[in-house]
Amino acid sequence: MKKLAMIISILFLLISVGCSKSSSSGGTSSEDSYGGSLNIAISVQPPTLDAHLTTSSDAIEIMRNIYETLVTQNKDQQAVPMLAESIETSEDGLTYTFKLREGITFHNGKEMTSEDVVVSMNRWLEQSSRAKLLLSGGKFETADEYTVTLKLAEAVTDVLDIMAGKGQFPAIMPSEVIEEAGKDGVSEYIGTGPLKFVEWKQDQYIKLEKFADYVASEQESSGLSGKKTVYIDDVTYHIVPDSSTRLAGIQTGEYDIANSMPFDNYEQLKNTPNLKTFASFDSGTLNVAYNKKQGIMTNPEIRKAINTGINANAIMLASFGSEDLYNLDPGYMSPEQKDWATDAGKEVFNLGDVEKAKQMLKDAGYNGEEIILYSTRDYDHQYNSSVVLKEQLEQMGIKVSLELYDWPTLTEKRANPENWDLLIVGTGYVTTPSQLLVVNPDYVGWTNDETMTTSLQKIRTAATKEEAKELWAEMQSYMWNDYVPYTLFGHYASIITATDKLEDFTVFQGPILWDVKKTQ
């Protein structure tokens, strides 16, 4: 009996060990138990996958899987370390020291060192429009194999926020890839990200696959920062310009995720049982820009009058069709941007006071002159907003000529201040007020105001973030109440739809592909 009991005990122990091993390697908690392919439909072909050169949102969505940066945005859109382990700032604010995470591997098998970072970052300083404007005179240098420094010409407090920006982001690439780049950009798309580039079939698809040697951060996952665990095997981005084709493909299961879905189909998608539809507030703001360089809109009193008469809610509802898809907020920064969000100026936002606007126009000297309003049919929301705006302007007693052009023609004609008075324009989110197009004197509308210029400089050199935010609130209030460079109608979402076969699928400035699991 003792021998039999011993045999049974041994067998039980072997079975237990076997089950334990099976559970640890093949259970639902292991990334090896998942896999498969993701098929994603995007609306346009990216112009390039060189992160230093493009602001294309479709390109950025793909590239952030391939490349990583020294700092990135967390869920509150704050700049936090990614490839940097730690960051120190000198007392005079002129030197930033970045200690790199060690053991990070590029997709070509090479270890990332300070040489790669310095070459990448100095190229970014030369190529990025915001870096050239806001970090002029800056230079990255090697301190040792895993330490780099940034030397600035002047001390400003928004350095890390600028580095964490979305468009033309400062991707870290192998030094030799950058040194071999031509005027059209790099010829190899190699980064340290969780997915690596495989193939680009022009006008058809871009394919990525899981990077087996990816070294994830140990920090908690948040926004674009922290730990990234890849469960899928590969991803194919299908280039599908026709929205009806994207719609049909997500409904039949041909695509697992579809981006830039039509606003008109939002309710249909939201009520389809096997789909999950997200209103992702990552697009930016819809506005009317005033031509402040030439013509009748150079008079700020007329701009104030028009702003007083505008019913922003009516414009946004006509543009997007559902209150789920827009947010009425006077902030020029994202309302979800923890460091900069403010509702300063709300007292003159979305008033819709037509009678008061009429009186203000009369007092400002408006005498029935024709106003030229530019827009396009290429983007339904911009066209719809221009139609409603025209009606509202006419109710205020303004004579309006609505001129519509295809997008390429519009971008060409709007560059000439002799052509137009008002322009419908969408602007994307940025990480600091200094990067906003509405304050850029070279961008359409030609904002050029000494008070705003001085305010921006004070914001950038403020002693603390709290002081800088207070100064920004004061400046935004001035923009709404006194200068009125644009009238912001509201903030709007993009529509992203996924099948219910995806587990733990989240959205942050587009689909997050790490952490998502696909059930078979």
C-alpha positions as CSV (number, residue, x, y, z in Angstrom):
1,M,0.0,0.0,0.0
2,K,2.8,2.4,0.8
3,K,4.4,1.7,-2.6
4,L,1.1,2.4,-4.3
5,A,0.6,5.6,-2.4
6,M,4.1,6.8,-3.3
7,I,3.5,6.1,-7.0
8,I,0.2,8.0,-6.9
9,S,1.9,10.9,-5.2
10,I,4.6,11.0,-7.8
11,L,2.1,10.9,-10.6
12,F,0.1,13.7,-9.0
13,L,3.2,15.8,-8.6
14,L,4.2,15.3,-12.3
15,I,0.7,16.2,-13.5
16,S,0.7,19.3,-11.3
17,V,4.0,20.5,-12.7
18,G,2.9,19.8,-16.2
19,C,-0.3,21.8,-15.7
20,S,1.7,24.7,-14.1
21,K,4.0,24.8,-17.1
22,S,1.1,24.7,-19.5
23,S,-0.6,27.5,-17.7
24,S,2.4,29.8,-17.6
25,S,3.3,29.5,-21.2
26,G,0.0,28.8,-22.9
27,G,-2.7,30.3,-20.7
28,T,-4.7,33.4,-21.4
29,S,-2.3,35.6,-19.5
30,S,0.6,34.8,-21.9
31,E,1.2,36.8,-25.1
32,D,2.2,33.5,-26.8
33,S,-1.5,32.4,-26.5
34,Y,-2.6,35.2,-28.8
35,G,-1.3,36.2,-32.2
36,G,-2.9,36.5,-35.7
37,S,-3.0,39.4,-38.1
38,L,-4.6,42.8,-37.9
39,N,-6.0,44.5,-41.0
40,I,-6.6,48.2,-40.8
41,A,-8.2,50.4,-43.4
42,I,-6.8,54.0,-43.6
43,S,-8.1,56.8,-45.9
44,V,-5.0,58.0,-47.6
45,Q,-1.5,56.9,-48.5
46,P,1.2,58.4,-46.3
47,P,3.5,60.8,-48.1
48,T,6.5,59.2,-46.3
49,L,7.4,57.1,-43.3
50,D,10.2,59.4,-42.4
51,A,9.0,60.8,-39.1
52,H,11.1,63.9,-39.2
53,L,9.5,65.1,-42.4
54,T,5.7,64.7,-42.2
55,T,2.7,65.9,-40.3
56,S,0.3,63.4,-41.9
57,S,-1.9,61.9,-39.3
58,D,-2.2,58.6,-41.2
59,A,1.6,58.4,-41.4
60,I,2.0,59.3,-37.7
61,E,-0.4,56.5,-36.7
62,I,1.8,54.0,-38.5
63,M,5.2,55.5,-37.6
64,R,4.6,55.5,-33.8
65,N,4.6,51.7,-33.9
66,I,8.0,51.7,-35.7
67,Y,9.8,54.6,-34.0
68,E,10.2,55.8,-30.4
69,T,11.4,59.1,-29.0
70,L,13.3,60.4,-26.0
71,V,10.1,61.7,-24.5
72,T,6.4,61.2,-25.5
73,Q,2.9,62.0,-24.3
74,N,1.1,60.2,-21.4
75,K,-2.7,60.0,-21.2
76,D,-2.9,63.6,-20.0
77,Q,-0.8,64.7,-23.0
78,Q,2.1,65.6,-20.8
79,A,5.8,65.0,-21.8
80,V,7.3,62.0,-20.0
81,P,10.4,59.9,-20.7
82,M,10.4,57.1,-23.3
83,L,13.9,56.2,-24.5
84,A,15.3,58.5,-21.9
85,E,15.7,56.9,-18.5
86,S,16.0,60.3,-16.7
87,I,16.2,64.0,-17.6
88,E,18.0,66.7,-15.8
89,T,18.0,70.5,-16.4
90,S,20.8,72.9,-15.5
91,E,20.1,75.8,-13.1
92,D,20.3,78.3,-15.9
93,G,17.9,76.3,-18.1
94,L,20.3,76.1,-21.0
95,T,21.3,72.5,-20.8
96,Y,19.2,69.3,-20.7
97,T,20.9,66.0,-19.9
98,F,19.2,62.8,-21.1
99,K,20.4,59.5,-19.6
100,L,19.4,56.8,-22.1
101,R,17.9,53.4,-21.3
102,E,20.5,50.8,-22.0
103,G,20.0,47.6,-23.9
104,I,17.6,49.1,-26.4
105,T,17.8,47.4,-29.8
106,F,17.0,48.7,-33.3
107,H,15.1,46.6,-35.7
108,N,18.4,45.8,-37.6
109,G,19.9,44.3,-34.4
110,K,22.1,47.3,-33.5
111,E,22.1,48.6,-30.0
112,M,21.0,52.2,-29.6
113,T,23.6,54.5,-28.2
114,S,24.1,58.2,-27.8
115,E,25.6,58.5,-31.3
116,D,22.3,57.4,-32.8
117,V,20.3,59.8,-30.6
118,V,22.5,62.8,-31.3
119,V,22.5,62.3,-35.1
120,S,18.7,61.7,-35.0
121,M,17.9,64.7,-32.8
122,N,20.1,67.2,-34.7
123,R,18.5,66.2,-37.9
124,W,15.1,66.8,-36.3
125,L,16.2,70.2,-35.2
126,E,17.0,71.0,-38.8
127,Q,13.9,69.4,-40.4
128,S,11.1,70.1,-38.0
129,S,9.3,73.4,-38.6
130,R,8.4,73.8,-34.9
131,A,11.9,72.9,-33.8
132,K,13.5,75.4,-36.1
133,L,11.1,78.1,-34.9
134,L,11.0,77.4,-31.2
135,L,14.4,75.8,-30.5
136,S,16.6,77.8,-32.8
137,G,20.3,77.5,-32.0
138,G,19.8,74.3,-30.0
139,K,22.2,71.4,-30.5
140,F,22.5,67.8,-29.2
141,E,25.9,66.5,-28.1
142,T,27.3,63.2,-26.9
143,A,28.4,63.1,-23.2
144,D,29.1,59.4,-23.0
145,E,27.8,56.2,-24.6
146,Y,24.4,56.4,-22.9
147,T,24.1,60.1,-22.2
148,V,23.3,63.1,-24.5
149,T,22.9,66.8,-23.8
150,L,20.9,69.5,-25.4
151,K,22.5,72.9,-25.4
152,L,20.0,75.8,-25.9
153,A,20.6,79.4,-27.1
154,E,18.0,80.7,-24.6
155,A,16.2,79.2,-21.6
156,V,12.6,78.2,-22.3
157,T,10.3,76.0,-20.3
158,D,8.5,74.1,-23.1
159,V,11.5,72.1,-24.5
160,L,10.2,68.7,-23.5
161,D,6.6,69.5,-24.7
162,I,8.0,70.5,-28.1
163,M,9.9,67.3,-28.3
164,A,6.8,65.3,-27.4
165,G,4.8,66.9,-30.3
166,K,2.8,64.8,-32.7
167,G,3.8,66.1,-36.2
168,Q,7.3,65.7,-37.5
169,F,8.1,63.9,-34.3
170,P,11.8,63.3,-33.3
171,A,12.1,59.6,-34.0
172,I,15.4,57.9,-33.0
173,M,16.9,56.0,-35.9
174,P,20.3,54.4,-36.5
175,S,22.9,57.0,-37.3
176,E,23.9,55.3,-40.5
177,V,20.3,55.4,-41.8
178,I,20.1,59.1,-41.3
179,E,23.6,59.7,-42.7
180,E,22.5,57.9,-45.9
181,A,19.2,59.8,-46.3
182,G,18.6,61.9,-49.4
183,K,16.5,65.0,-49.8
184,D,13.3,62.9,-50.0
185,G,14.1,61.3,-46.6
186,V,15.5,58.0,-45.2
187,S,15.4,55.0,-47.5
188,E,15.1,52.5,-44.6
189,Y,12.4,52.7,-41.9
190,I,14.2,51.4,-38.8
191,G,13.4,52.3,-35.2
192,T,13.2,50.7,-31.8
193,G,9.4,50.4,-31.6
194,P,7.2,47.3,-30.9
195,L,6.5,46.7,-34.6
196,K,9.0,46.8,-37.5
197,F,8.5,47.7,-41.1
198,V,8.2,44.9,-43.6
199,E,6.8,46.1,-46.9
200,W,5.1,49.1,-48.7
201,K,3.1,48.4,-51.8
202,Q,2.3,51.8,-53.2
203,D,-1.4,52.7,-53.1
204,Q,-2.2,49.3,-51.7
205,Y,-0.8,48.5,-48.3
206,I,1.9,48.9,-45.7
207,K,2.9,45.9,-43.6
208,L,4.5,45.7,-40.2
209,E,5.3,42.7,-38.0
210,K,6.0,42.1,-34.3
211,F,9.5,43.0,-33.2
212,A,10.7,39.9,-31.2
213,D,13.6,41.8,-29.5
214,Y,11.6,44.8,-28.4
215,V,12.6,46.1,-25.0
216,A,9.6,47.6,-23.3
217,S,9.6,50.3,-20.6
218,E,8.9,49.1,-17.1
219,Q,6.7,52.1,-16.4
220,E,2.9,51.8,-16.3
221,S,1.3,52.1,-19.7
222,S,-0.3,55.6,-20.2
223,G,-1.2,57.2,-23.5
224,L,1.9,56.6,-25.8
225,S,4.2,56.0,-22.8
226,G,5.1,53.1,-20.5
227,K,5.0,49.4,-21.1
228,K,4.0,48.0,-24.5
229,T,3.2,44.3,-24.9
230,V,2.5,43.1,-28.5
231,Y,0.1,40.2,-28.8
232,I,-0.5,40.2,-32.5
233,D,1.9,38.8,-35.1
234,D,1.6,41.4,-37.9
235,V,-0.4,44.4,-39.1
236,T,-1.4,45.4,-42.6
237,Y,-2.5,49.0,-43.2
238,H,-4.8,48.9,-46.3
239,I,-5.0,52.2,-48.2
240,V,-8.7,52.6,-48.9
241,P,-9.6,56.2,-49.9
242,D,-13.3,55.4,-50.5
243,S,-15.2,55.7,-47.3
244,S,-18.0,53.3,-48.5
245,T,-15.4,50.6,-49.1
246,R,-14.0,51.1,-45.6
247,L,-17.5,50.9,-44.2
248,A,-18.4,47.7,-46.1
249,G,-15.0,46.2,-45.1
250,I,-15.4,46.7,-41.4
251,Q,-19.0,45.4,-41.6
252,T,-18.0,42.2,-43.3
253,G,-14.9,41.6,-41.2
254,E,-12.4,42.2,-44.0
255,Y,-10.9,44.8,-41.8
256,D,-10.4,44.6,-38.0
257,I,-10.1,48.4,-37.6
258,A,-11.3,51.2,-39.9
259,N,-10.2,54.8,-39.5
260,S,-11.7,58.1,-40.6
261,M,-15.2,56.7,-40.9
262,P,-17.9,59.1,-42.3
263,F,-19.7,61.3,-39.8
264,D,-23.0,60.5,-41.5
265,N,-22.6,56.8,-40.6
266,Y,-21.8,57.3,-36.9
267,E,-25.2,56.3,-35.6
268,Q,-25.3,53.2,-37.9
269,L,-21.9,52.1,-36.8
270,K,-22.6,52.7,-33.1
271,N,-25.7,50.5,-33.3
272,T,-24.1,47.6,-35.2
273,P,-23.9,44.7,-32.8
274,N,-20.5,43.2,-33.8
275,L,-18.7,46.5,-33.9
276,K,-17.1,48.9,-31.4
277,T,-17.2,52.5,-32.5
278,F,-15.1,55.3,-30.9
279,A,-15.4,59.0,-31.1
280,S,-11.7,59.9,-30.7
281,F,-11.2,63.5,-29.8
282,D,-7.8,63.7,-31.4
283,S,-8.6,65.8,-34.5
284,G,-8.5,69.4,-33.3
285,T,-10.6,72.5,-33.7
286,L,-12.9,73.8,-36.5
287,N,-12.6,77.6,-37.0
288,V,-13.1,80.5,-39.2
289,A,-9.9,82.5,-39.8
290,Y,-10.0,86.2,-40.3
291,N,-7.6,87.8,-42.9
292,K,-5.8,90.3,-40.7
293,K,-3.3,91.4,-43.4
294,Q,-5.6,93.0,-45.9
295,G,-9.2,94.0,-46.3
296,I,-12.1,94.7,-44.1
297,M,-11.2,92.0,-41.5
298,T,-8.1,94.0,-40.5
299,N,-10.6,95.9,-38.3
300,P,-10.8,94.1,-34.9
301,E,-14.2,95.6,-34.1
302,I,-15.7,93.9,-37.1
303,R,-14.1,90.6,-36.1
304,K,-15.6,91.0,-32.6
305,A,-19.0,91.8,-34.1
306,I,-19.0,88.6,-36.2
307,N,-17.8,86.5,-33.2
308,T,-20.7,87.9,-31.2
309,G,-23.3,86.8,-33.8
310,I,-21.9,83.3,-34.4
311,N,-23.9,80.3,-33.1
312,A,-21.1,77.7,-32.8
313,N,-23.4,74.9,-31.7
314,A,-25.6,75.2,-34.8
315,I,-22.4,75.1,-37.0
316,M,-20.9,72.1,-35.2
317,L,-24.1,70.1,-35.3
318,A,-24.5,70.8,-39.0
319,S,-20.9,69.8,-39.6
320,F,-20.8,66.5,-37.6
321,G,-24.4,65.4,-37.2
322,S,-24.2,64.2,-33.6
323,E,-23.4,65.9,-30.3
324,D,-21.2,62.8,-29.5
325,L,-18.8,64.0,-32.2
326,Y,-18.0,67.6,-31.0
327,N,-17.3,69.5,-27.9
328,L,-18.2,73.2,-27.4
329,D,-15.2,74.6,-25.6
330,P,-13.4,77.9,-26.2
331,G,-9.9,76.5,-25.5
332,Y,-7.5,76.6,-28.4
333,M,-5.6,73.8,-26.7
334,S,-7.1,70.3,-26.3
335,P,-9.5,70.3,-23.3
336,E,-7.8,67.0,-22.3
337,Q,-4.3,68.6,-22.2
338,K,-3.8,68.8,-18.5
339,D,-1.0,71.4,-18.5
340,W,-2.7,73.9,-20.8
341,A,-6.5,73.5,-21.0
342,T,-8.4,76.6,-20.1
343,D,-11.9,78.0,-20.8
344,A,-10.7,81.6,-20.7
345,G,-12.8,83.8,-23.0
346,K,-15.9,81.7,-22.5
347,E,-17.9,84.9,-21.9
348,V,-17.8,85.8,-25.6
349,F,-17.9,82.2,-27.0
350,N,-21.0,80.8,-28.8
351,L,-23.2,83.9,-28.0
352,G,-25.3,83.8,-31.2
353,D,-26.5,87.3,-30.4
354,V,-27.5,88.5,-33.9
355,E,-29.0,91.8,-32.8
356,K,-26.0,92.8,-30.8
357,A,-23.7,91.8,-33.7
358,K,-25.7,94.1,-36.1
359,Q,-25.2,97.0,-33.8
360,M,-21.5,96.3,-33.3
361,L,-21.1,96.1,-37.1
362,K,-22.8,99.4,-37.5
363,D,-20.6,101.0,-34.8
364,A,-17.5,99.5,-36.5
365,G,-18.3,101.1,-39.8
366,Y,-19.4,98.1,-41.8
367,N,-21.3,99.5,-44.9
368,G,-22.5,96.5,-46.8
369,E,-19.2,95.5,-48.4
370,E,-19.1,92.0,-49.9
371,I,-17.2,89.5,-47.7
372,I,-15.5,86.6,-49.5
373,L,-15.7,83.3,-47.6
374,Y,-13.4,80.4,-48.7
375,S,-14.2,76.7,-48.2
376,T,-14.0,73.3,-49.8
377,R,-16.3,70.4,-50.7
378,D,-13.4,67.9,-50.2
379,Y,-14.1,67.8,-46.5
380,D,-17.9,67.5,-45.7
381,H,-17.6,69.1,-42.3
382,Q,-15.8,72.1,-43.6
383,Y,-18.3,72.6,-46.4
384,N,-21.3,72.2,-44.1
385,S,-19.9,74.6,-41.6
386,S,-19.3,77.2,-44.3
387,V,-23.0,77.0,-45.5
388,V,-24.3,77.6,-42.0
389,L,-21.8,80.3,-41.3
390,K,-22.9,82.1,-44.5
391,E,-26.5,82.0,-43.3
392,Q,-25.6,83.4,-39.9
393,L,-23.5,86.2,-41.4
394,E,-26.4,87.2,-43.7
395,Q,-28.7,87.3,-40.6
396,M,-26.2,89.8,-39.2
397,G,-26.6,91.9,-42.3
398,I,-23.4,91.0,-44.0
399,K,-23.2,90.4,-47.7
400,V,-21.3,87.1,-48.3
401,S,-19.9,85.4,-51.3
402,L,-19.1,81.7,-50.6
403,E,-16.3,80.5,-52.9
404,L,-15.6,76.7,-53.0
405,Y,-12.5,75.1,-54.3
406,D,-10.9,71.6,-54.3
407,W,-8.4,71.3,-51.5
408,P,-5.2,71.8,-53.6
409,T,-6.6,74.9,-55.3
410,L,-7.8,76.3,-51.9
411,T,-4.4,75.9,-50.3
412,E,-2.8,77.7,-53.2
413,K,-5.4,80.6,-53.4
414,R,-5.6,81.2,-49.6
415,A,-1.9,82.1,-49.5
416,N,-2.7,85.4,-51.3
417,P,-4.3,87.8,-48.8
418,E,-5.9,89.7,-51.7
419,N,-8.2,86.8,-52.4
420,W,-10.4,86.3,-49.3
421,D,-11.7,87.7,-46.0
422,L,-12.9,84.6,-44.1
423,L,-11.6,81.0,-44.4
424,I,-12.9,77.8,-42.8
425,V,-9.9,76.0,-41.4
426,G,-9.3,73.0,-39.2
427,T,-6.3,73.0,-36.9
428,G,-4.7,70.0,-35.1
429,Y,-3.7,69.7,-31.5
430,V,-0.2,70.6,-30.3
431,T,1.6,70.2,-27.0
432,T,2.3,73.9,-26.3
433,P,0.5,77.2,-27.1
434,S,3.6,78.5,-28.9
435,Q,3.0,75.8,-31.6
436,L,-0.6,76.8,-32.4
437,L,-1.2,77.8,-36.0
438,V,-3.6,80.6,-34.8
439,V,-0.6,82.4,-33.2
440,N,1.8,81.8,-36.1
441,P,2.3,85.0,-38.1
442,D,3.2,83.1,-41.3
443,Y,0.1,80.9,-41.3
444,V,-3.1,81.9,-43.1
445,G,-4.9,84.7,-41.3
446,W,-1.5,86.2,-40.6
447,T,-1.7,86.8,-36.8
448,N,0.7,89.6,-36.0
449,D,0.1,91.3,-32.7
450,E,2.7,92.8,-30.3
451,T,0.7,91.9,-27.2
452,M,0.4,88.2,-28.3
453,T,4.1,88.0,-29.2
454,T,5.1,89.4,-25.8
455,S,2.7,87.1,-24.0
456,L,4.1,84.0,-25.8
457,Q,7.6,84.9,-24.8
458,K,6.6,85.3,-21.2
459,I,4.8,81.9,-21.3
460,R,7.9,80.2,-22.7
461,T,10.2,81.7,-20.1
462,A,7.9,81.5,-17.0
463,A,9.5,80.1,-13.9
464,T,6.9,77.4,-13.4
465,K,4.3,75.5,-15.3
466,E,1.6,76.9,-13.1
467,E,2.7,80.5,-13.9
468,A,2.9,79.6,-17.6
469,K,-0.6,78.3,-17.6
470,E,-1.9,81.4,-15.9
471,L,-0.2,83.6,-18.5
472,W,-1.7,81.4,-21.3
473,A,-5.2,81.8,-19.8
474,E,-4.7,85.6,-19.9
475,M,-3.5,85.4,-23.5
476,Q,-6.4,83.3,-24.6
477,S,-8.8,85.7,-23.0
478,Y,-7.1,88.5,-24.9
479,M,-7.5,86.6,-28.1
480,W,-11.2,86.1,-27.6
481,N,-12.1,89.6,-26.2
482,D,-9.7,91.9,-28.0
483,Y,-7.8,90.6,-30.9
484,V,-10.0,87.8,-32.3
485,P,-7.6,86.1,-34.7
486,Y,-10.0,83.2,-35.4
487,T,-13.4,82.3,-34.1
488,L,-13.2,78.7,-32.8
489,F,-16.5,76.9,-33.4
490,G,-15.5,73.8,-31.3
491,H,-13.5,70.6,-31.0
492,Y,-14.3,67.6,-33.1
493,A,-13.6,63.8,-33.1
494,S,-12.6,61.3,-35.6
495,I,-14.5,58.0,-35.9
496,I,-12.7,54.8,-35.4
497,T,-14.5,51.4,-35.7
498,A,-13.2,48.0,-34.7
499,T,-14.7,44.5,-34.7
500,D,-15.7,42.9,-31.4
501,K,-13.0,40.2,-32.0
502,L,-10.5,42.7,-30.5
503,E,-9.9,42.6,-26.8
504,D,-8.4,45.5,-24.8
505,F,-8.5,47.8,-27.8
506,T,-8.0,51.4,-26.8
507,V,-7.7,54.7,-28.7
508,F,-5.3,57.6,-28.0
509,Q,-4.7,59.9,-30.9
510,G,-5.6,56.9,-33.1
511,P,-5.7,53.2,-32.5
512,I,-3.3,51.7,-29.9
513,L,-2.0,48.4,-31.4
514,W,0.1,47.3,-28.4
515,D,-1.9,45.5,-25.7
516,V,-4.7,44.6,-28.2
517,K,-5.5,41.0,-28.5
518,K,-7.4,39.3,-31.4
519,T,-9.6,36.3,-30.7
520,Q,-9.7,33.7,-33.3
